[in-house]
Structures are given as structure tokens and as C-alpha cells.
């Protein structure tokens, strides 16, 4: 009888839906996010993040990515940030859509993914598909989604 009870508990635990991701502090109804999905990993980047920076470096699943958003123009883009087999790290700042890679001292146009100056001039980043959505809609489509939170200073 104990085995049957244990089996029922295990089955209930497996069948139970996973809890929804906590929206975190500052998440409001209708908050607009930029979403990235890659091989089963889903991350949302609130547009409020981009009030003080233009580029966010992150890892989604196992992939190094950069998310760019310019509030002035409303332009957004996502990029894999591995070049020639090595990850690069962007400064959080950008002048318009041009940002500096701190790893190779290269300047990138983040609307096209092209290196426009520096040691990697002429190289191109590979685009990551992004989706503009609300946090609620993103979470409904991807129940295991995470909301990006900037590391504490």
C-alpha cells in the first residue's frame, strides 16, 4: 500500500503545472518586454532596463547574447555575441546604434550587426530573433520564461 501511495504522490508532482515565473519588482500590468527564445530557454527584457543603458549582455540557455534597444528611435535587435568562436562583451552604452565591444575594442552597428571599426572590422554578428510583447503575453506563451534583472551594483 505504501508503494501505491508513493507512486500517486510522484505522479501528482510530475503532473502538477510549474509555478509561473515571478515578474519581479517593477513588473507592471502591460509592461513591454523584448523576448528571446532559444532552444527551450525564454528570457524577457523589460524596456525600462534601457532607460540607463542601450545594450544588455546575457546568456540565454547556453548562448551568449546581446540585446539592444534605443528608446529614442524605438529600434531593438538581438545578437549572438560570439565572434570567431569567442564571446565578446559590449559596454552598456551606445551612441545611437553604435556600441563598443570591450573584449576586442571593436565598434559595432547594432542595427545591422556589422563591425564598423576596430580589430574585427568587417565581421558580422548573427541575429537572434526577438519579439516585442507584454510580460503577461510572453509569460502566457512561455510559462517557464524568466524576466531579466540587472545584477545588483
ABEGO torsion letter per residue (X at the ends): XAAAAAAAAAAAAAABBBBBBBAEBGBBBGBBBBBBBBGGBBBBBBAAAAAABABBBBBBEABBBBBBBBAAAGBBBBBBABBGGBBBBBBABBBEABBBBAAAGBBBBAAAGBBABEAABGBBBBBBBBBBBBAAAAAAABAABBBBBBBBX
